[in-house]
């Protein structure tokens, strides 16, 4: 069951920024950001779990708490040290991705190569949860025309269980929103 949750993939839109790093830079970044990242991801996981449980008992209250969590995430992201240099929500430029709990694929004009190490900064929508993850490029489909984007596939590296749970919860919430919309569309067609 656990593997199915990890490899479950959905198309999504996130705010995404990335940079290529050397192996040494990845290790240094990981070391300097790990503790804070772990604590935030663990809190987000716990909050998400409790909101999901509450939503099944009281959908209105669950939605209200989800909105408060989104607001807190937005406010917190703008006041964290180091966010002045990387304000993901400032541009609101969303990138279409194919996301799982162990990797992702996206299109880009950037020149990246297979085996490159990337530092990925994502803001999940609509929760505004920010994740900074490292990954390795496992494949690239080069565009056939110069004005087209390349398709880049990434495997996430050294994910903590709490980070993976945040991704899994996000994917389940995304799927639930899609199913709800599909159900509403079917009801409207009748």
C-alpha positions as CSV (number, residue, x, y, z in Angstrom):
1,X,0.0,0.0,0.0
2,X,2.8,2.4,0.9
3,X,4.4,2.2,-2.6
4,X,1.1,2.9,-4.3
5,X,0.8,6.1,-2.2
6,X,4.3,7.2,-3.2
7,X,3.9,6.6,-6.9
8,X,0.4,7.9,-7.2
9,X,0.7,10.8,-9.8
10,X,-1.6,13.7,-10.6
11,X,-1.3,16.8,-12.8
12,X,-1.2,19.9,-10.7
13,X,-0.3,23.6,-10.8
14,X,2.2,24.9,-8.3
15,X,4.4,28.0,-8.0
16,X,7.9,26.6,-8.9
17,X,11.4,27.8,-8.8
18,X,14.5,25.7,-9.2
19,X,18.2,26.0,-9.5
20,X,21.0,23.6,-10.4
21,X,23.4,22.7,-7.6
22,X,26.6,20.8,-7.3
23,X,26.6,17.7,-5.2
24,X,28.5,19.6,-2.5
25,X,26.1,22.5,-2.6
26,X,23.1,20.1,-2.2
27,X,24.8,18.5,0.9
28,X,25.5,21.9,2.4
29,X,22.0,23.2,1.7
30,X,20.5,20.1,3.2
31,X,22.5,20.4,6.4
32,X,21.7,24.1,6.9
33,X,17.9,23.8,6.3
34,X,17.0,20.3,7.6
35,X,15.9,20.9,11.2
36,X,13.6,23.9,10.4
37,X,12.2,22.1,7.4
38,X,11.5,19.0,9.4
39,X,9.7,20.8,12.1
40,X,7.5,22.8,9.7
41,X,6.7,19.7,7.5
42,X,5.8,17.7,10.6
43,X,3.5,20.4,11.9
44,X,1.9,20.7,8.4
45,X,1.4,16.9,8.3
46,X,-0.3,16.9,11.7
47,X,-2.5,19.9,10.9
48,X,-3.5,18.3,7.6
49,X,-4.3,15.0,9.3
50,X,-6.5,16.6,11.9
51,X,-8.3,18.9,9.4
52,X,-9.1,15.8,7.2
53,X,-10.5,14.0,10.2
54,X,-12.5,17.0,11.3
55,X,-13.8,17.6,7.7
56,X,-15.4,14.2,7.6
57,X,-17.3,15.0,10.8
58,X,-18.0,18.7,10.2
59,X,-17.2,19.8,6.6
60,X,-17.8,23.5,7.3
61,X,-15.4,23.6,10.3
62,X,-12.8,21.5,8.4
63,X,-12.9,24.0,5.5
64,X,-12.7,26.9,7.8
65,X,-9.6,25.5,9.5
66,X,-8.1,24.7,6.1
67,X,-8.5,28.3,5.1
68,X,-6.9,29.5,8.3
69,X,-4.0,27.2,7.8
70,X,-3.6,28.6,4.2
71,X,-3.6,32.1,5.6
72,X,-1.0,31.3,8.2
73,X,1.2,29.6,5.6
74,X,1.0,32.7,3.4
75,X,1.8,35.1,6.3
76,X,4.5,32.9,7.7
77,X,6.3,32.5,4.4
78,X,6.5,36.2,4.0
79,X,8.2,36.6,7.4
80,X,10.7,33.7,7.4
81,X,14.4,34.6,7.2
82,X,15.6,34.3,3.7
83,X,12.2,34.7,2.0
84,X,13.1,38.2,0.8
85,X,15.3,36.7,-1.8
86,X,12.8,34.1,-2.9
87,X,9.2,35.2,-2.6
88,X,7.4,32.5,-4.6
89,X,3.9,33.9,-4.2
90,X,5.0,37.4,-5.4
91,X,4.8,36.3,-9.1
92,X,1.9,33.9,-8.8
93,X,3.2,32.4,-12.0
94,X,2.0,28.8,-11.8
95,X,3.7,25.9,-13.5
96,X,1.9,22.8,-14.6
97,X,3.6,19.7,-13.2
98,X,2.9,16.0,-12.8
99,X,3.5,15.2,-9.1
100,X,3.9,12.2,-7.0
101,X,5.3,11.7,-3.5
102,X,8.6,10.6,-4.9
103,X,9.2,12.9,-7.9
104,X,7.8,15.2,-10.5
105,X,7.8,16.2,-14.1
106,X,7.6,19.7,-15.6
107,X,8.3,21.6,-18.8
108,X,11.0,24.3,-18.8
109,X,13.1,26.4,-21.2
110,X,16.0,26.1,-18.7
111,X,19.0,24.1,-19.8
112,X,19.3,21.2,-17.4
113,X,21.0,17.9,-18.1
114,X,20.4,14.3,-17.0
115,X,21.9,13.6,-13.5
116,X,21.9,17.3,-12.6
117,X,21.0,18.0,-9.0
118,X,18.2,20.5,-8.5
119,X,17.0,22.5,-5.5
120,X,13.3,22.9,-6.0
121,X,11.2,25.5,-4.3
122,X,7.4,24.8,-4.6
123,X,4.3,26.4,-3.2
124,X,1.4,24.0,-3.3
125,X,-2.0,25.5,-4.1
126,X,-4.4,26.2,-2.6
127,X,-2.8,25.5,0.8
128,X,0.2,27.8,0.1
129,X,2.4,25.2,1.7
130,X,6.0,25.8,0.7
131,X,8.4,22.9,0.2
132,X,12.1,23.1,-0.7
133,X,13.3,19.7,-1.9
134,X,16.3,18.4,-3.6
135,X,16.1,16.1,-6.6
136,X,18.1,14.5,-9.4
137,X,17.1,14.8,-13.1
138,X,16.4,11.3,-14.3
139,X,15.3,12.1,-17.8
140,X,14.8,14.9,-20.3
141,X,12.7,15.0,-23.4
142,X,14.3,17.7,-25.5
143,X,11.9,19.9,-27.4
144,X,11.8,19.4,-31.2
145,X,11.5,23.2,-31.8
146,X,13.6,25.9,-30.2
147,X,10.5,27.8,-29.0
148,X,9.1,24.7,-27.1
149,X,9.9,23.6,-23.6
150,X,11.8,20.5,-22.5
151,X,10.1,17.9,-20.3
152,X,12.2,17.3,-17.2
153,X,11.6,14.4,-14.9
154,X,12.9,14.6,-11.3
155,X,13.3,12.0,-8.5
156,X,13.2,13.7,-5.1
157,X,16.2,12.8,-2.9
158,X,16.4,12.4,0.9
159,X,12.8,13.2,1.5
160,X,11.8,13.0,5.2
161,X,8.7,11.0,6.0
162,X,6.9,14.2,7.0
163,X,7.7,15.9,3.7
164,X,6.4,12.8,1.8
165,X,3.3,12.9,3.9
166,X,2.7,16.5,3.0
167,X,3.0,15.6,-0.6
168,X,0.7,12.6,-0.2
169,X,-2.0,14.6,1.6
170,X,-1.8,17.3,-1.0
171,X,-2.3,14.7,-3.8
172,X,-5.3,13.2,-2.0
173,X,-6.8,16.6,-1.4
174,X,-6.2,17.4,-5.1
175,X,-7.9,14.2,-6.2
176,X,-10.8,14.8,-3.9
177,X,-11.3,18.3,-5.4
178,X,-11.2,16.8,-8.9
179,X,-13.7,14.0,-8.0
180,X,-16.0,16.6,-6.3
181,X,-15.9,18.8,-9.5
182,X,-16.6,15.8,-11.7
183,X,-19.5,14.8,-9.5
184,X,-20.9,18.3,-9.6
185,X,-20.5,18.4,-13.4
186,X,-22.3,15.1,-13.7
187,X,-25.1,16.3,-11.5
188,X,-25.4,19.5,-13.6
189,X,-25.6,17.5,-16.8
190,X,-28.6,15.5,-15.6
